[in-house]
Amino acid sequence: MTFTPRKYKDIFDEMRAMSQVVTDFEVGSVARTMYESFSYEMALLYEKMNMVYLSAYVDTAKGNQLDQVVAVLGIVRSQPDFAEGTVSFRREGGGQEIVIPIGTLVATEESSTGEKTVYETVKAASLGASRTNVDVAVRAVSRGEAQEAAADEVVVMPRPVPGIKFVNNDAPIRLVGKRRETDEQLRERAKNTLISSGKATILSIENALLSLSGVRDARVRENFYAPRALVKITNKVTLKATIPRGAILSVLFGGKDHYFKTLDPISFKPSDIIGTGKEVKVEALVEGQAGEINLSPPLPMQWQDGAMVSKFDASILTPAKLEDFGLIEVYVDAPRLEEGTPTEIAIERQRIEAEIEKVRAAGIFSILKPAGKVVTNGIFRIDLSASLTLSPEERREFEERVEDEIEDFLIALRMGKPLLYGKLVKAILSLENIENLNDFRGSASRKVLQEELLFPFTFSDPEKFIEVEAFERIQARHIGVASEDKELKVHIAYQSLNLSSVEIAAVADQLNNLFGGKDLGETIKQSEIETAILAGLGGPSIEANSLVLRPESWFPGPAEDPRALIQDLTGPVDKEVVVTYVEQLVPGTVFGYADRIQITGAIKLILPLNILADEKVEVRDAVATAVAAYLDQLGPEADIVFADLVEAAQTVSLVLAAEVDSDDFRAILNGNVQPNVIDNE
C-alpha cells in the first residue's frame, strides 16, 4: 500500500465543490479565507505524513532517518577521517634541546563566531640545540572537512611548550582521507549488506574494506573469465601517437577470425625508430574456453581500425589461455597505502590485508594494489567580480582558495568516476565573487608499464570529460588558478671568461629585447637565450654546460611538475621553458660570472635508533634533495650559511638533528683549495 499526499489546490477545490450553502469565494472574502486556511493546514499535514512514510524506506529516507533505517541491519554511517598536515615550531635563541611531546595542542585563532579549530601532534619531535625550527605532523582533534585550515592559520598554542616562541602551518591542513559517507553511498552499502553477509563474494570484500577508516574506496577485479595473450606492436613510420586501450585486433586461426582488445594504452614518440616494438596484453572478446587459441606464435594480426593499418604492425606472441585461476586483484584507494615511511605503508597494508583475509573465499589468493591514478595538472583562468578590489597579496590568496576548492572537488571523485567538465565548472562558479571561468587547460597522465602517458585536455574539447577506468581515480597534482595575466620570471646564469661590466650590461639589454618580443603564452628556447648572450658578449663564448635557466613560478608546484622544469624538446642541446597560456615571460636575475667555486663537505645526520635500512637510504636521498634545493634557490653572490644547510637537512622527516663541522668543508677554485673562503664562524 502506498501513501499519496494531497496537494493544497486539490483540497481547496474539493472543499469548495462540497459547499452547498456558501457561494462567496471571491478573493478576500471570509469564506475563501477560511477555506484556504484549512486547505493549507491539511496540505501541510499531508506533507508531514508523507515524510514519515518515506523515512521508513532505504531508497527514500534521508539524513538521520536513513541512519535509523540501516541501523536495523547493524550498519552505521561511516564518519570522515581527520584533517592532517604539518606545523612548524620555532624558537628565538637559546641553546638547549626542546622536546615537543606527542599530543601537543595547536589551534587557529577564534573566528567571529567564537569557534577555533584544534590540532594535536601525532609524533614526538626534538628541537636540537643548533636548530631554530622543527616541522611536526598534526591531526585535527575532531573529524570532518570543517577542521581544515588554510596556510598560516594555525598560530596558537593553547598549552605553550617552554622555549617555543611561535607556531605556524606553512601549508594548508587538509582532509585527504575518507569523507563523511553520503546518503547515496550509505544506501548502496546497505543494499549490498545482505548479499555480502555470506562472505566469499566481491561485494563482501568491498564492503568490509569500505568500513575501515582511511579507506575511501575499494574495488575487486577477477581476471579469469576471458583468455589473455601477449601482442607485439611495431611502428611502420616515425610518429607521435597513442593507441588507446580497447583497440580491437584479430588473428586468423583454425579457419576463422578471433578477436581481442588491448588492455593498456601504448605510446610511440618521434624518437622511436621505425621497427620499434612494444608489448601489450590483450584479452579475448569471447569468454571461457571458447575464446582460447592454442596457436604457435608469432602470427600476424589485423587492425579493425583502418587508420592503424598504415602506421603499425601487430603480431600475437603467446597462445591465448585462461589464466590466474583463484587470483583476484583488490584495488584500494587509501592515502596511507602509498604515502608515508616504508614502515607506515607496511602497517597499513597489513591492516587492509587482514580485513580481506576475514571475508575472502578459501582457495582464493588476493593481490592488494593501490588504486590506479590519473594524475591531473591544470591552469584555470577566472574572472572576478568587477566590484572586488584586491591587493596583489589578497588576489593571490583568493586564487589559492579557488585552487583548494578545485582540489577538494577532485578528491571527492571515487574510483571509476570520470571528471565531467560541466560539474567542475559548476563547482567553480558556485564560489562567491567569481563571474566567469574563461578557460582551463592541462594534462592527465597515467603510468603504464613504467611509462608515463600524457593526455592533454582543454576547455574546448569536444568530449567534455576525462575518462578513467574502473580501478582508477582522478588525482590532482598541480592546480593553478589565475585571475589575471601572470609573469613568469626566468633567472639566467652563465659563465664566460674575462667578463667586463660593459659586456654584462650588453647581455642584459639583449635579453630584455628577446623577452620583450615574446607574446603571452609564448615559450622560449635555450638556444634563443644563448644567441642573445653571445650577441651581448660580442666575442667571448659561453663555457660549455654553464648556461642555467631557472623559471620562478607565480605559484608553488612540486619538483616533478613539467610546468616548472626545463623540458628537452629536440635533444640534449636545445631546451625550452614551458609557458602556460596565462603567463608572460620576463627576465629575472641575469648572473654572468668568470670563475666557479666547488664546495665539498659532509653533514652528520642523527636518526632514530629503530630506523630501517631502507628508510636510511630514503632519508639520505631526501636530505641530498633538500640541500640541493637550498643551493639552487641562492641568489647571485649569496653566501652558503652552515646554519641554513643544517636547517634544510632537518626539514626531512625522521632526521632528529643534523650537524656540520666547518673543518670538513673545502672551497676549490681551478683545482686549488681556497683557504680564506670557508668561515669557521
C-alpha positions in Angstrom: 0.0 0.0 0.0 1.3 3.4 -0.9 0.6 6.8 0.5 -0.2 9.6 -1.8 -0.1 13.1 -0.3 -2.9 15.5 -1.4 -2.0 19.0 -2.7 -3.3 22.3 -1.4 -5.2 23.1 -4.6 -6.9 19.7 -4.7 -8.0 20.1 -1.1 -9.4 23.6 -1.7 -11.2 22.7 -4.9 -12.8 19.6 -3.2 -13.9 21.7 -0.2 -15.4 24.3 -2.4 -17.2 21.8 -4.5 -18.8 20.2 -1.4 -20.1 23.5 -0.1 -23.9 23.8 -0.8 -24.6 27.0 1.1 -21.6 29.2 0.9 -21.2 30.7 -2.6 -19.0 33.8 -2.0 -15.5 32.7 -2.8 -14.1 35.9 -4.2 -10.6 36.8 -3.2 -10.5 38.3 0.3 -14.0 37.0 1.3 -14.4 35.5 4.7 -15.4 32.1 3.3 -12.5 31.9 0.9 -10.0 32.9 3.6 -11.3 30.2 6.0 -11.3 27.5 3.2 -7.7 28.5 2.2 -6.5 28.3 5.8 -8.0 24.9 6.3 -6.6 23.7 2.9 -3.1 24.9 3.7 -3.0 23.3 7.1 -4.3 20.0 5.7 -1.8 20.1 2.9 1.0 20.7 5.3 -0.2 17.8 7.4 -0.2 15.5 4.3 3.4 16.5 3.6 4.5 15.7 7.1 2.7 12.3 6.9 4.5 11.7 3.5 7.8 12.5 5.1 7.1 9.9 7.8 6.1 7.4 5.2 9.2 8.0 3.1 11.5 7.8 6.1 10.7 4.2 6.5 12.3 3.0 3.2 16.0 2.9 2.4 15.5 4.4 -1.1 13.7 7.5 0.2 14.9 8.1 3.8 17.4 10.9 4.2 19.8 12.0 6.8 19.1 10.8 10.4 16.0 8.9 9.2 18.3 6.9 6.8 20.7 6.2 9.7 17.8 4.7 11.7 16.6 2.6 8.8 20.0 1.0 8.1 20.6 0.5 11.8 18.2 -2.4 11.6 20.9 -4.2 9.6 23.6 -3.2 12.1 25.0 -0.6 9.7 26.4 2.7 10.9 27.2 5.6 8.6 30.9 6.0 8.0 32.3 9.1 9.6 35.0 11.3 8.0 38.7 10.9 8.8 40.8 13.6 10.5 42.3 16.5 8.7 46.1 16.2 8.7 49.1 18.4 8.0 52.3 19.8 9.3 53.1 22.7 11.6 56.4 24.3 12.3 57.5 25.0 15.9 60.1 27.8 16.1 62.1 29.5 18.8 64.4 32.5 19.0 67.8 32.0 20.6 68.6 29.5 23.3 71.0 26.6 23.2 69.1 23.8 24.9 67.2 20.9 23.4 63.4 21.3 23.4 61.2 18.2 23.3 57.8 18.6 21.7 55.7 15.7 23.1 53.1 13.8 21.2 49.6 15.2 21.8 50.8 18.9 21.9 47.9 21.1 21.0 47.9 23.9 18.4 45.0 25.8 17.1 43.6 28.5 14.9 42.6 31.9 16.3 39.0 32.2 17.3 36.6 33.2 14.5 33.9 35.8 14.7 31.6 33.1 16.0 34.0 32.2 18.8 35.0 28.9 17.2 38.5 27.7 16.6 40.0 24.5 15.2 42.3 22.5 17.4 45.0 20.0 16.3 47.4 17.7 18.1 50.8 16.4 17.2 50.9 12.7 16.3 54.6 12.2 16.8 57.1 13.5 19.3 59.8 15.8 18.0 63.1 17.2 19.2 64.4 20.6 18.6 68.2 20.3 18.9 70.4 22.9 20.4 71.5 24.1 17.0 68.1 24.2 15.4 65.6 27.1 15.3 62.6 25.2 14.0 61.2 21.7 13.5 58.2 20.5 11.4 55.8 18.1 13.2 52.8 16.2 11.8 49.5 17.1 13.3 45.9 15.8 13.2 42.7 17.5 13.9 41.1 16.7 17.3 37.7 16.4 15.7 36.7 14.7 12.4 35.5 16.2 9.2 36.1 18.8 6.5 35.2 21.6 8.8 38.6 21.0 10.6 40.6 22.1 7.6 42.8 25.2 7.8 44.5 27.4 5.2 48.2 28.1 5.3 49.3 30.4 8.1 46.1 30.0 10.2 47.4 27.7 12.9 49.2 30.2 15.1 48.0 29.5 18.7 49.4 27.1 21.3 46.7 26.6 24.0 49.3 25.0 26.2 52.7 26.6 25.3 55.8 24.4 25.1 58.6 26.1 27.2 61.2 27.6 24.9 58.9 27.7 21.8 58.3 31.3 20.6 55.6 30.6 18.0 54.0 28.0 15.8 52.7 28.2 12.2 51.4 26.0 9.4 53.3 26.9 6.2 51.0 24.7 4.1 47.2 24.1 4.3 45.9 21.3 6.7 43.6 19.2 4.6 41.3 16.2 4.9 42.8 13.7 2.4 41.3 10.5 3.7 37.7 9.3 3.8 34.9 11.9 3.9 31.5 11.5 5.6 29.5 8.8 3.8 26.7 10.4 1.8 23.1 9.2 1.7 23.7 7.7 -1.7 26.8 5.8 -0.6 25.1 4.6 2.6 22.1 3.3 0.6 24.3 1.4 -1.7 26.2 -0.2 1.1 23.0 -1.1 3.0 21.6 -2.8 -0.1 24.8 -4.8 -0.5 24.9 -5.9 3.1 22.6 -8.9 2.8 24.3 -10.0 -0.4 27.8 -9.7 1.2 26.8 -11.1 4.6 27.7 -14.6 3.5 31.3 -13.6 2.7 33.4 -15.1 -0.2 31.9 -12.6 -2.7 33.2 -9.5 -4.4 30.7 -7.3 -2.6 31.7 -8.8 0.8 35.3 -7.8 0.3 34.5 -4.3 -0.9 32.0 -3.7 1.9 34.5 -4.9 4.5 37.2 -2.6 3.2 34.9 0.4 3.0 34.1 0.0 6.7 37.8 0.7 7.5 38.9 4.1 8.5 41.2 5.8 5.9 39.8 3.7 3.0 38.0 6.0 0.5 37.0 3.3 -2.0 37.7 -0.4 -2.9 37.1 -2.5 -6.0 37.8 -6.2 -6.7 38.7 -7.5 -10.2 38.7 -11.1 -11.3 40.9 -11.9 -14.3 40.0 -15.5 -15.0 36.9 -15.0 -17.3 38.5 -14.3 -20.6 41.7 -15.8 -22.2 44.7 -13.5 -22.5 47.7 -13.3 -24.7 50.7 -11.1 -25.4 50.9 -9.0 -28.5 53.8 -7.0 -30.0 53.0 -3.8 -31.8 55.6 -2.3 -34.2 55.6 1.2 -35.8 55.9 1.4 -39.6 56.6 5.1 -39.6 58.1 7.7 -37.2 55.3 9.4 -35.4 53.8 10.6 -32.1 50.7 8.6 -31.3 48.9 6.7 -28.6 47.0 3.6 -29.2 44.2 3.6 -26.7 43.2 0.7 -24.5 40.4 -1.3 -26.0 41.8 -1.2 -29.6 40.4 -4.3 -31.5 42.7 -6.8 -33.2 42.0 -10.1 -34.9 44.1 -13.2 -35.8 43.1 -15.8 -38.3 43.4 -19.3 -36.7 41.6 -22.5 -37.5 39.8 -21.0 -40.5 38.2 -18.2 -38.6 39.0 -14.8 -37.1 39.5 -14.5 -33.3 39.1 -11.0 -31.8 41.0 -9.4 -29.0 41.1 -6.0 -27.3 44.2 -4.3 -25.8 44.3 -3.9 -22.0 46.6 -0.9 -21.8 47.3 2.2 -24.0 50.6 2.2 -25.9 52.5 5.4 -26.7 55.0 6.0 -29.6 57.3 9.0 -29.7 59.0 10.7 -32.7 62.3 9.5 -31.2 61.2 5.8 -31.6 62.9 4.5 -34.8 60.9 2.6 -37.3 60.5 -1.0 -36.2 60.4 -0.3 -32.5 58.3 -3.0 -30.9 56.2 -2.6 -27.7 54.4 -5.4 -26.0 50.9 -5.2 -24.6 48.4 -7.7 -23.1 45.2 -8.4 -25.0 42.0 -10.1 -23.9 39.7 -12.3 -26.0 36.3 -10.9 -26.7 34.8 -14.4 -26.2 34.9 -15.5 -22.6 35.7 -19.0 -21.3 37.4 -21.9 -23.1 35.6 -20.9 -26.3 38.0 -17.9 -26.5 41.2 -19.9 -26.1 43.6 -20.3 -29.0 46.4 -22.9 -28.8 48.4 -21.3 -31.7 52.1 -21.5 -32.4 53.3 -17.9 -32.2 54.1 -15.5 -33.7 51.2 -14.9 -36.0 50.3 -11.6 -37.7 47.2 -9.8 -36.5 44.8 -7.4 -38.3 43.6 -4.0 -37.1 39.9 -3.3 -37.1 40.6 0.4 -37.2 41.7 1.1 -40.8 43.7 4.1 -39.7 46.1 1.9 -37.8 47.0 -0.3 -40.8 49.4 2.1 -42.4 51.1 3.0 -39.1 51.5 -0.2 -37.1 52.1 -3.9 -37.5 50.9 -6.3 -34.8 51.6 -10.0 -34.1 50.5 -12.3 -31.3 53.4 -13.7 -29.3 51.7 -16.3 -26.9 48.7 -18.7 -27.0 45.5 -17.2 -25.7 44.8 -19.0 -22.5 42.6 -18.7 -19.4 44.9 -17.7 -16.5 45.0 -16.5 -12.9 42.5 -19.1 -11.6 41.8 -18.3 -8.0 43.5 -15.0 -8.2 41.8 -11.6 -7.6 43.2 -8.1 -7.6 41.9 -5.8 -4.8 42.3 -2.1 -5.6 42.1 0.2 -2.6 42.0 4.0 -2.5 43.7 4.8 0.8 46.2 7.6 1.2 48.3 5.8 3.8 48.8 2.8 1.4 51.2 5.0 -0.7 52.2 7.9 1.5 54.5 7.8 4.5 57.5 5.9 5.5 58.1 2.3 4.4 57.1 1.1 7.9 53.9 3.1 7.9 53.0 1.8 4.5 53.7 -1.8 5.5 51.5 -1.4 8.6 48.6 0.0 6.5 49.0 -2.8 4.0 48.9 -5.4 6.8 45.7 -3.8 8.2 43.9 -4.0 4.9 45.1 -7.5 4.0 43.9 -8.7 7.4 40.4 -7.4 6.7 40.5 -9.2 3.3 41.5 -12.5 4.9 38.4 -12.4 7.1 36.0 -12.4 4.1 37.8 -13.9 1.1 36.8 -17.4 -0.1 39.0 -20.4 0.7 41.4 -21.1 -2.2 41.3 -17.5 -3.5 44.5 -15.6 -3.4 44.3 -11.8 -3.3 46.7 -9.2 -4.5 46.4 -5.8 -2.9 47.1 -2.9 -5.1 46.7 0.9 -4.7 44.0 2.5 -6.9 45.3 3.5 -10.3 46.0 7.2 -10.6 45.1 9.5 -13.5 47.2 12.5 -12.4 45.8 15.8 -13.4 47.6 19.1 -13.8 45.6 22.2 -14.9 45.7 26.0 -15.2 42.3 27.8 -14.8 41.6 31.3 -15.9 38.8 33.0 -14.0 37.1 36.5 -14.0 36.4 38.1 -10.6 33.6 40.4 -9.8 34.2 44.0 -11.1 33.3 45.4 -7.6 36.1 43.4 -6.0 39.2 45.4 -5.2 42.2 43.3 -4.2 45.8 44.0 -3.5 48.3 41.6 -5.2 48.6 39.6 -2.0 44.9 39.4 -1.5 44.4 38.4 -5.1 46.8 35.5 -4.8 45.1 34.4 -1.5 41.8 34.4 -3.3 43.3 32.3 -6.2 44.7 29.8 -3.7 41.3 29.4 -2.1 39.9 28.5 -5.5 42.7 26.1 -6.1 41.9 24.4 -2.8 38.2 24.1 -3.9 39.1 22.5 -7.2 41.4 20.0 -5.4 38.6 19.2 -2.9 36.3 18.6 -5.9 38.8 16.2 -7.5 39.5 14.4 -4.2 35.7 13.7 -3.8 35.7 11.7 -7.1 35.6 8.0 -6.5 37.3 5.2 -8.4 35.8 4.8 -11.9 34.2 8.2 -11.9 35.2 10.5 -14.8 36.0 14.1 -14.4 33.0 15.9 -16.0 33.7 19.4 -17.2 30.2 20.6 -16.5 30.3 19.6 -12.8 33.7 21.1 -12.4 32.6 24.4 -13.9 29.5 24.4 -11.8 31.6 23.9 -8.6 33.9 26.8 -9.6 31.2 29.2 -10.5 29.3 28.5 -7.3 32.1 30.2 -5.4 31.5 33.8 -4.3 32.9 36.7 -6.4 33.7 34.6 -9.4 31.9 36.0 -12.5 33.2 33.5 -15.2 35.5 30.6 -16.0 37.2 31.8 -19.2 39.3 28.7 -19.9 41.2 25.8 -18.4 44.0 23.7 -20.0 46.1 20.9 -18.6 47.1 17.3 -18.9 46.2 14.0 -17.4 48.7 11.2 -17.2 48.7 7.5 -16.2 51.6 5.1 -15.8 51.5 2.1 -18.0 54.4 -0.5 -17.8 56.7 2.1 -16.1 56.0 4.6 -18.8 54.1 7.9 -18.2 51.5 8.5 -20.8 50.4 12.1 -21.1 47.0 13.2 -22.5 46.4 17.0 -22.9 42.9 18.5 -22.3 41.3 21.9 -22.9 38.0 23.6 -22.1 37.1 23.4 -25.8 37.5 19.6 -26.1 34.5 18.1 -28.0 34.4 15.3 -25.3 33.7 17.2 -22.1 35.2 14.7 -19.7 38.4 12.9 -18.6 37.7 9.2 -18.6 39.1 6.8 -16.1 39.0 3.0 -15.8 37.0 1.2 -13.1 40.1 0.8 -11.0 41.5 4.3 -11.4 40.7 7.7 -9.8 41.5 11.3 -10.7 44.3 12.7 -8.6 45.2 16.4 -8.5 48.9 17.1 -8.6 49.3 20.6 -9.7 46.4 23.0 -9.9 46.8 26.7 -10.6 44.2 29.5 -10.8 44.9 32.9 -12.4 42.5 35.9 -12.4 44.9 38.0 -14.5 47.9 37.6 -16.7 50.9 36.3 -14.7 54.6 37.0 -15.0 57.0 34.0 -15.4 60.5 35.1 -14.4 63.4 33.2 -15.8 66.6 33.5 -13.9 69.7 33.0 -16.0 73.3 32.2 -15.1 76.2 31.7 -17.4 80.0 31.5 -17.3 82.3 33.4 -19.6 86.0 34.0 -19.1 87.3 37.6 -18.6 83.8 39.2 -18.3 83.7 43.0 -18.2 80.9 45.2 -16.8 80.2 46.5 -20.3 79.7 43.0 -21.6 77.4 42.1 -18.7 75.2 45.2 -19.4 75.1 44.4 -23.1 74.0 40.9 -22.3 71.2 42.2 -20.1 70.0 44.5 -23.0 69.9 41.7 -25.5 67.9 39.5 -23.1 65.4 42.3 -22.4 64.9 42.7 -26.1 64.4 39.0 -26.6 61.9 38.6 -23.7 60.1 41.8 -24.7 59.3 40.3 -28.1 57.5 37.3 -26.7 53.7 37.2 -26.6 51.5 35.9 -23.8 51.9 32.2 -23.5 54.9 32.0 -26.0 57.8 29.8 -25.0 61.5 30.5 -25.2 64.3 28.1 -26.2 67.7 27.8 -24.6 69.3 28.4 -28.0 67.5 31.7 -28.3 68.8 32.8 -24.9 72.3 31.6 -25.7 72.3 33.5 -29.0 71.2 36.7 -27.2 74.0 36.3 -24.6 76.6 35.7 -27.3 75.4 38.8 -29.1 75.9 40.8 -25.9 79.3 39.4 -25.3 80.4 40.3 -28.8 83.3 37.9 -28.9 83.9 35.7 -25.8 82.0 32.5 -25.7 80.0 30.8 -23.0 81.7 28.0 -21.2 80.2 24.5 -22.0 77.3 23.4 -19.8 77.4 26.6 -17.8 74.1 28.1 -19.0 71.4 27.5 -16.4 67.8 28.6 -16.7 65.6 28.6 -13.6 61.9 29.6 -14.1 60.3 31.2 -11.0 56.6 30.3 -11.0 53.9 32.6 -9.7 52.6 29.7 -7.7 54.5 26.9 -5.9 54.5 23.4 -7.5 56.0 20.0 -6.9 59.5 19.4 -8.3 58.3 16.8 -10.7 55.8 19.1 -12.3 56.7 19.7 -16.0 55.4 23.2 -15.8 58.3 24.2 -13.5 61.1 22.4 -15.4 63.2 22.9 -18.5 62.0 20.4 -21.0 64.0 18.6 -23.6 62.4 19.1 -27.0 64.9 18.4 -29.7 67.5 16.6 -27.7 70.2 17.4 -25.2 71.3 20.6 -27.0 68.1 22.7 -27.3 65.7 23.1 -24.4 62.6 25.1 -23.9 61.0 26.9 -20.9 57.4 25.7 -20.6 55.0 28.6 -20.5 51.3 28.3 -19.9 48.6 30.3 -21.7 48.2 32.8 -18.8 51.9 33.7 -18.5 54.2 36.4 -19.9 57.9 35.7 -20.0 60.1 38.3 -18.3 63.8 38.1 -17.5 64.7 37.5 -13.8 68.1 37.8 -12.4 70.9 37.6 -15.0 74.1 36.5 -13.5 77.3 36.3 -15.5 80.5 35.0 -13.8 84.0 34.1 -14.8 85.0 31.5 -12.2 83.2 28.7 -10.5 83.9 27.5 -6.9 83.3 23.9 -6.0 82.3 23.1 -2.4 82.9 19.7 -0.8 81.8 18.7 2.7 79.8 16.4 4.9 76.6 16.6 7.0 76.2 14.3 10.0 72.6 13.1 10.5 71.2 11.8 13.8 68.3 9.3 13.1 66.0 7.2 15.3 67.6 4.1 16.7 64.9 1.8 15.3 65.1 3.2 11.7 65.2 0.5 9.0 68.0 0.2 6.4 65.6 1.2 3.5 64.4 4.2 5.5 68.1 5.3 6.0 68.6 5.3 2.2 65.4 7.3 1.7 66.4 9.8 4.4 69.8 10.3 2.9 68.4 10.9 -0.6 65.8 13.3 0.8 68.5 15.3 2.6 70.6 15.5 -0.5 67.5 16.8 -2.4 66.7 19.3 0.3 70.3 20.6 0.4 70.3 20.8 -3.4 67.1 22.8 -3.3 68.6 25.2 -0.8 71.7 25.7 -3.0 69.5 26.2 -6.1 67.5 29.0 -4.5 70.5 31.0 -3.6 70.8 34.3 -5.5 73.9 35.5 -7.3 76.9 36.1 -4.9 74.9 34.8 -2.0 76.8 33.0 0.8 76.2 29.4 1.9 75.3 29.6 5.6 76.0 26.4 7.5 73.0 27.0 9.8 70.8 27.1 6.7 72.3 23.9 5.5 71.5 22.3 8.8 68.0 23.6 8.7 67.5 22.3 5.2 68.6 18.8 6.3 66.4 18.9 9.4 63.3 19.6 7.4 63.4 15.9 6.3 61.2 13.5 8.2 63.0 11.2 10.6 66.0 13.5 10.9 66.2 14.2 14.6 69.2 16.5 14.2 71.9 17.5 11.8 75.4 18.7 12.4 78.2 20.2 10.3 81.8 20.9 11.0 83.4 23.7 9.0 86.7 21.9 9.0 85.0 19.2 6.8 84.3 21.7 4.0 86.6 22.8 1.3 86.3 25.5 -1.4 88.1 24.6 -4.6 88.8 27.1 -7.4 90.6 25.9 -10.6 91.7 22.8 -8.8 93.2 24.7 -5.9 91.9 24.8 -2.3 91.0 28.4 -1.3 92.0 28.9 2.4 90.1 32.1 3.1 86.7 31.2 1.6 85.3 29.0 4.5 84.5 31.0 7.5 84.8 28.9 10.7 82.2 31.1 12.4 
